[in-house]
Amino acid sequence: SYGRRGFATDAMRGTDYDYFYACGPEPMLRAVCQASGEMPGQLSFEERMGCGFGACMGCTCKTKYGNKRICREGPVLLKEEIIW
């Protein structure tokens, strides 16, 4: 019952932080990354996983180091490595 109404990015405005953690759907995570500017952080992706052990490659995310499977190399990835 305690909190703020609105988008996650609305809650970020006017706060002082050094690092952030976010979990949610990809459009929200993208917006949080854009709103955070150069601030480092970690993102926990919510992805549908076809097989759950990396064979189908259905839950991949583009990163600076190639595609990473959310079910194997994730679900938490660093903001700095993700390519939107």
TORBA-30453 format. One record per residue: x, y, z of N, C-alpha, C in turn; residue number from 1. Coordinates in steps of 0.02 Angstrom, whole numbers, plus 50000, padded with zeros to 5 digits. Layout:
N
PT/n.x/n.y/n.z/ca.x/ca.y/ca.z/c.x/c.y/c.z/nr
PT/X/Y/Z/X/Y/Z/X/Y/Z/NUM
...
! end
This chain:
84
PT/n.x/n.y/n.z/ca.x/ca.y/ca.z/c.x/c.y/c.z/nr
PT/50041/49940/50000/50000/50000/50000/50043/50063/50000/1
PT/50105/50058/50020/50149/50115/50020/50188/50116/49954/2
PT/50193/50172/49924/50231/50176/49862/50208/50235/49820/3
PT/50225/50232/49757/50207/50285/49710/50169/50256/49653/4
PT/50120/50292/49630/50082/50271/49571/50118/50296/49509/5
PT/50116/50257/49456/50146/50278/49393/50195/50228/49367/6
PT/50237/50251/49323/50288/50209/49292/50349/50203/49337/7
PT/50389/50151/49327/50451/50142/49365/50498/50201/49355/8
PT/50498/50229/49294/50542/50285/49280/50520/50348/49318/9
PT/50456/50354/49334/50432/50411/49374/50462/50408/49444/10
PT/50467/50349/49472/50495/50341/49540/50570/50356/49542/11
PT/50603/50351/49485/50675/50364/49483/50692/50438/49485/12
PT/50646/50479/49462/50659/50551/49461/50663/50579/49531/13
PT/50712/50621/49542/50718/50655/49607/50748/50612/49661/14
PT/50775/50553/49643/50808/50511/49693/50882/50508/49678/15
PT/50921/50498/49730/50993/50494/49724/51014/50422/49735/16
PT/51047/50392/49686/51068/50323/49692/51132/50312/49652/17
PT/51169/50261/49671/51233/50245/49638/51226/50185/49591/18
PT/51178/50143/49604/51171/50080/49569/51097/50061/49571/19
PT/51073/50025/49521/51003/50005/49523/50995/49931/49505/20
PT/50941/49903/49528/50919/49835/49512/50848/49840/49486/21
PT/50833/49805/49432/50765/49807/49405/50745/49738/49380/22
PT/50681/49723/49389/50653/49660/49366/50586/49675/49334/23
PT/50574/49646/49276/50510/49657/49244/50512/49642/49171/24
PT/50460/49663/49135/50457/49651/49063/50508/49694/49026/25
PT/50528/49671/48967/50580/49704/48929/50567/49778/48914/26
PT/50506/49798/48895/50496/49870/48882/50509/49914/48943/27
PT/50491/49889/49002/50504/49927/49063/50579/49929/49078/28
PT/50613/49874/49069/50685/49873/49081/50722/49920/49034/29
PT/50701/49923/48972/50731/49969/48924/50721/50042/48946/30
PT/50660/50058/48969/50646/50126/48991/50686/50144/49053/31
PT/50694/50097/49099/50735/50109/49159/50807/50121/49140/32
PT/50833/50083/49093/50902/50093/49069/50912/50162/49039/33
PT/50864/50183/48999/50869/50249/48968/50864/50304/49020/34
PT/50821/50296/49069/50813/50347/49121/50872/50350/49169/35
PT/50910/50295/49174/50965/50294/49222/51028/50327/49195/36
PT/51030/50342/49130/51089/50375/49101/51150/50331/49104/37
PT/51203/50356/49133/51266/50319/49139/51271/50277/49202/38
PT/51218/50278/49243/51218/50241/49306/51221/50165/49293/39
PT/51266/50129/49326/51269/50056/49316/51211/50021/49352/40
PT/51196/49960/49329/51143/49923/49361/51138/49852/49335/41
PT/51091/49815/49365/51079/49746/49346/51005/49738/49328/42
PT/50992/49698/49277/50923/49687/49254/50907/49613/49258/43
PT/50850/49597/49286/50826/49529/49288/50769/49523/49238/44
PT/50781/49484/49185/50733/49478/49130/50679/49427/49144/45
PT/50619/49444/49122/50563/49397/49123/50554/49375/49051/46
PT/50572/49314/49036/50567/49288/48967/50531/49221/48969/47
PT/50495/49208/48916/50466/49141/48906/50523/49095/48886/48
PT/50526/49038/48918/50580/48991/48904/50549/48927/48875/49
PT/50565/48914/48813/50537/48855/48779/50560/48790/48809/50
PT/50625/48783/48821/50650/48719/48846/50677/48725/48917/51
PT/50703/48783/48936/50728/48793/49004/50800/48772/49015/52
PT/50834/48745/48964/50904/48726/48974/50950/48748/48917/53
PT/50926/48793/48873/50969/48825/48824/50972/48796/48755/54
PT/50938/48742/48742/50942/48710/48676/50903/48747/48622/55
PT/50846/48776/48639/50802/48806/48588/50822/48877/48569/56
PT/50861/48911/48610/50884/48980/48599/50825/49029/48594/57
PT/50768/49012/48623/50708/49054/48620/50709/49114/48667/58
PT/50753/49114/48715/50754/49168/48765/50818/49209/48761/59
PT/50847/49217/48703/50911/49252/48696/50903/49327/48701/60
PT/50958/49359/48723/50962/49431/48729/51029/49452/48697/61
PT/51027/49503/48656/51089/49527/48624/51132/49564/48675/62
PT/51195/49547/48678/51242/49581/48722/51305/49598/48682/63
PT/51349/49636/48713/51414/49654/48683/51456/49592/48670/64
PT/51441/49538/48706/51481/49477/48702/51445/49422/48663/65
PT/51397/49441/48622/51358/49392/48584/51291/49380/48618/66
PT/51251/49336/48590/51187/49321/48619/51195/49280/48683/67
PT/51157/49299/48734/51156/49261/48797/51087/49233/48807/68
PT/51084/49171/48831/51020/49139/48845/50999/49157/48916/69
PT/50939/49182/48923/50914/49203/48988/50909/49142/49035/70
PT/50892/49084/49007/50885/49024/49050/50952/48997/49073/71
PT/51006/49010/49038/51071/48982/49057/51119/49035/49085/72
PT/51129/49089/49048/51176/49141/49070/51142/49195/49110/73
PT/51078/49192/49118/51039/49243/49154/51004/49212/49213/74
PT/50951/49240/49236/50912/49293/49206/50938/49363/49221/75
PT/50989/49369/49264/51015/49435/49282/51075/49451/49238/76
PT/51071/49509/49204/51126/49533/49162/51144/49604/49182/77
PT/51205/49624/49169/51226/49692/49183/51199/49739/49130/78
PT/51180/49798/49151/51154/49848/49105/51205/49865/49051/79
PT/51268/49868/49070/51321/49889/49024/51332/49841/48967/80
PT/51312/49779/48973/51325/49730/48920/51267/49721/48871/81
PT/51208/49747/48886/51149/49736/48845/51148/49783/48786/82
PT/51131/49757/48728/51122/49797/48667/51047/49801/48655/83
PT/51020/49861/48659/50948/49870/48646/50939/49881/48574/84
! end
